[in-house]
Amino acid sequence: MILTRRDKSRNVHPEFTPFRFPALFEEMWNEEGLTARERWVPAMDVSQTETEYKVRLEAPGMTKEEIKIELENGVLTISGEKTVKEEQKEEKCYRVERRYGAFTRSLKFTDVDPEKVTASYRDGVLELTVTKTEQAKPKKIDIN
């Protein structure tokens, strides 16, 4: 057997550092990791015409009473909480993919009339129509 002196300045296995996996832990426990997977954020589409904005938010399994809509200082806020409706005591759950919990979605508008907002909820889709102010609507300018 030949014994050699170990050079501590040279790492023999640079890709392996025991008990140190920063990428794994950063991915799992930072704000975009586990907590983001646990949060429920309903999908939302926003479109506009010359006179209004249309906002569609998917909230399946919720009632309209569980959804709150506010427009204050040009900020449209949609919030609510999706809760588990019933508990199955005799069933064992092996996989849960549906998400539950509170959510808040906000949009900032600078050109809307707070008195002209309508909302409807059907088949799990909330649809809002937000009318633009007269100043925000495009105006045709004739050339002389």
Number of C-alpha atoms within 10 A of each C-alpha: 3 3 5 6 5 7 8 7 6 8 10 9 7 7 7 10 9 6 6 9 10 9 8 10 12 13 12 15 12 11 11 11 14 14 12 13 12 11 13 17 19 14 11 14 10 12 10 13 10 11 14 20 17 16 17 18 19 18 23 13 13 18 14 14 7 12 17 12 14 13 19 10 11 15 15 17 15 17 17 19 16 18 13 11 7 6 7 7 7 6 7 7 8 5 6 6 5 7 15 15 13 13 15 15 15 13 12 13 16 11 16 24 17 18 9 12 15 12 13 11 17 12 11 14 18 19 19 18 17 24 23 22 15 12 9 15 15 9 9 6 6 5 4 3
